[in-house]
């Protein structure tokens, strides 16, 4: 890939308007790792071209058990005894645990969940099956037409009461993030821990704190549905985030960064560009701009 993409004249974040939102909502976006059935969250991950859902979360919804993990362990033992062999349609995949860390969790795709649901007596079984089929259908259509993902995200934010101007910035941030993670993948960065580290480097250089520290300042619970940090950012915080990530993408291309360490340097430089812009605006005394690097980041205009 070296020298393949040199000579790009302008940063892509300078472009504006709805027509720039052309990328789909990628699975790398944290909010896409949560699905919601009847106001209850289900963790999921995009794996082998399909959604894989946390079996424990599904058991919790269908059974209302106070210990869904224990329920699943017993059900798995029963399926094994009956020759169902759940291990053949369940895989251990990393999902966000209640402690905020990525932990291996039993997951099943749509076909596997249908088989599990058949073994769980629940009045919610049929509604859940219909919901599951719809989720899979929507994802297939979004792959065929990425603009559907942006349209669905826009409708969701409008339903939550976010201002239109904020929504456009948020959708732009999703597109920019998707472009950055595509670049990292192509340049040899490993998805998961390395993505998280590089993201933290950009945020630290931009705002003076990591995303987890930023979430704590906004009093967000990481595992609660709807508490994605970016959904609680002000317009200016989104703009600085976009600038940091777009700058990182451009620097990685111009320097032809390969591997984790070289991309880490690009992330630090990209975040510094956004951090310098933030500090310059703070000096002007804007009422929207965060007024202190580490402890006065603006709270969102909407309490979700």
N, C-alpha and C positions, 0 to 999 in steps of 0.2 A: 504493500500500500504506500510505501514511501514515495514522496514526490508526486503522488497521483493527484493531489487536490490542492497544490500550491496556487497562489495567484488569485485567490478569492478577494475581491476588492472591498466588500462591505459586510458588516455584521448583519445577520438576518433579523435581529431583534428590531432593527430600525424600521422594518416594514410594518405597517399597521392595517387595521380594517378586518372585517369579517372574512374576506377571501383568503386571509393568511392561515385560517384555521382549517388545514387540510389533512392533518394526520389524525388517525383514530385514537381513541382513548386506550393507551397501551396497558398491558397487564402490569407493567412496571410501576404504574401509578398506584400509590397505596390504597386510594379509595376503591380501586377495582379489585382489591383483594377481599372485599366485603360485599356479600349479597344480602338482601333483606327480604324475608318472608314474614308477612303479617307483623311488621315492626320489630322483628327479631333478627339479629345479625347471624350470618353464616360465613365463616372464613373460607376462602377459596384461592386457588392458584392456577394459572394458565400453564399447562404441562402437556407435551406431546400433542399440540394442536387441539386441546380440549380443556374445559373447566374441570378441575378436581376439587371436591368439596370436603370439608372436615366432617368425618362421620360422627364424631362426638357432638358437634354442633347440631347436626340433623337429629340425632337421638334425643338431644335436649329439647328440641322443638316438638317432636312427635310424642314424646313420653312425659314431658314436664317432670322428669326425674330430678331429684335434688343432687344426684351424683351421676351425670351422664357418662362420665368416663367408666365408672363401675358397671353401668348398664351395658355399655358397648363391650366391655371385657367379657361379661357373662354371655352376651348374645354371640360374640365371636366364638367362644368355647362351644356354644350350642350348635352353631353352624358347622363348626369343624366336626363335631360328633355326628351330625347328620349328613356329613359328606359335602357340605356346601363350600368348604374351603375358601373362606373370605380372603385369604392371602392372595388368591389368584386374581381378584378384582379390586383389591385395596393396595395402596402403595404408601410408604412413609415419605411424606413430603414436608418441607419446612414451611411453617406458617407462624404468624405472630402470636406468641403466647401471652397470657395475662400480665406477665412480668415485662413485656415489651421486647423480649428476645425471640429470635427465630428458633423454633424447636420442631423436631420431626413429629409429625402427626399423621395418623391413619386417614387417608383420603381416598375417595372413590369418584369416578366419573359418573356421568348420567346413567349409563347402563348398570354400573355397579350399585348405585344408590337405589335404582328400581328393585334390584334383587334384595337389597337390605330392607327396604321399606315393606316388602312382602312379608317379612318376618316380624314386623312390629305392629301389633294391634293398636290402631289409633284413628280417631275420627278425623284427624288432620291429614291422613295418608293420601286420600284422593286429591284434595286441594293442593297438597305439596307436589304430587306428581304433575299436575297441570302447570304449576308454577315452574317446576324444573324443566319441563319441556319448552316452556316459553323462554326461559333464560338461555337454553341452548340454541333455540331458533334465532333469538336476537343477536347472539354472538356470531353465528354463521352469516347473517345478513350484514353485520357490521364489517366482517372481513371482506365480503363482496363489495360493499360500499362504505368506505371509512367515514364519509360525511354523516352517516346515520349515528355514529357514536357521538360526534360533536352535537348533533341535533338533540339526542337523548340527554346528554349532559346539560345542554342549555335549558331544556324543558325542566329538568330536575332542579337546577338552581333557581329558575323563575318561580317554581312552585314553592321553594323555600323562602322566597321573598327577597332575594339578592337584587341589587340595582343592575340594570342592563349594562352599564359601563363596566362595573366590576366583573360581571359574567364574561364579557369579551376578553378582559385581561386574564381571567382564570383559564379560559379555554386556550388562550394564546400560551399560557404557561405550560399547559398540558402538551401542546404541540412542540414547544421548545424542549421540554423534558424528554419527549419521545425521540427527538433528533439527537439529543445528547447521549441517551442510553444506547441508541443505535450506533453512534460513533464509538462509544466505549466498547461495545461488543465487537465491533469490527477491528478494534485496536488491541484486542487481547485482554481486556479487563473482565474479570470473572463476576458474573451476576451474583447478587447477594451481599456478602460482607464487604467486598471491595467497592461495590456501588455505594453502599452506605458510608464507607469511609470517605470516598471522594465527594459525596454529597455534603458530608459534614465539613470537609475542607472548604468547599465553596461557601457554605453558610457562615462558617467561622470568619472567613475573610470578608464577607459581605456585611454581617451584622455584629460580629464580635462574639457570637455564641453559636453553639451547635443546634441542630433542629430539636433535639430532646430538651435542651435548656430553654429554647424558644417556646416549646410547648408548655413547659413548666411555668414560665412567666405568664402565659395565657391561661393557665390552670386547666389544661386539657388532659383528659385521660386517654392514653394512646389507643387502648383497645375498645373504646366506646364508639359505636357507629356514628359517623358524622363529625368526629373530632380529628379529621385530617388537618394538620397545621395550616396548609395553604388555604383551606376553606375559612380560616379565621384571620387571614391577613388583611391588612388595609390595602387600598389601591397601590400606594407607594411601596409597600413591602412586596407586593406581587411584581411590581416593575423592577425593583432591585433584584429580586430572585431571578426573573427572566433575564436581566442583564448579565448576572453572574453566570448563569448556565449557558446562555448563548455565547458569551465571551469565551467560556471554557471550551465549547465546541470548536469555535473558530481558532483558538490558540492551538488546540490539539491538531487541527488540520494543518495549520501553517508550520508548526514545529514537527509535524509528522510523528507525534508521540506514539510509542508502542509500549505495551505492558503497563502494569500498575504504577510503578514509580514515576515514569515519564508523564503519565496522565495525572498523577497526583500533583506534579509540578504545574501542569496546565490548569488544574482545578484551583490551586492556590493563586495563580496569576489571574485567572478569570474572576474569582471571587474578589480579589483585590481591586480590580477595575470597578466592580459594583460597589465595593466598600468605599472607594474614593469618591464615587458619585454621591453616595449617601451622606458622607461627611461634608461634602461641598454644599449639599442642600441644607444640612443641619446648620451650617454657618450662616445661611440666609435667614434661618429662624422660621421655616415653614411650619404652620400649625399641624400639618399632616405628617411631617417627617419625624421619625424617631429621634428623640432629643438626647439620647445617651447610648453609647455603643452597647453596653451590656445590660442595662436594667430599665430602660424606658422605651422599649419597643411599643409602637402603637397598638392598641387593642382593636379588634375588628369592629366595624360599624354595625355588625349584626350578631346578636347572641344566638347561636344555633343550639 
